[in-house]
């Protein structure tokens, strides 16, 4: 199984950046790193994904370490609506490209 | 909205009854996934289809569970002889088959077995 390690929870103040770390030491060269978030009582929502290069979109940035064994999701300015559980997922190409969720990081945003 | 649609959103059933959930994926997506999520846990993979072919089933999918995707479009997940331990949110998701594809989830179907 694709194992990722994330902190259980993190707190941030509103309007400040949030850096969410993830370790994925068993990743292979063709496996993508995906991030999803889940608000209470909703399905997971896609945030961002990448393979080797850093990626930016309107929601967040993804910084991938040179050895690809870790990555960091960056929320540039946290808002109260960013309070959610964030999942870092190592998508294994050889396993049908399905997502295997771990426990995620619960992000609390303080006003 | 052309996202993944699930029905019903909530279902309360008595133990021993059968229930069926339906998922309508994003129209151009040929992959469809089912997950189960209990309170406080991350979603757990159950099964996935590519077109109408069921390519993988998790060990979580006991013989009381069956999933179909008869025409490669919508899918159904049926649970027979429900047990209280089946109470969970059942999530459907869809994607294209390209490497690194984004998987889009529906809002889930909540099942409560009493």
Interface residues (C-beta under 8 A of the other chain):
Chain A: X30 X32 X34 X36 X42 X43 X44 X45 X46 X49 X51 X85 X87 X91 X93 X96 X97 X98 X99 X100 X101 X102 X103 X104
Chain B: X4 X31 X33 X35 X41 X42 X43 X44 X45 X48 X55 X56 X91 X93 X95 X97 X99 X100 X101 X102 X103 X104 X105 X106 X107 X108
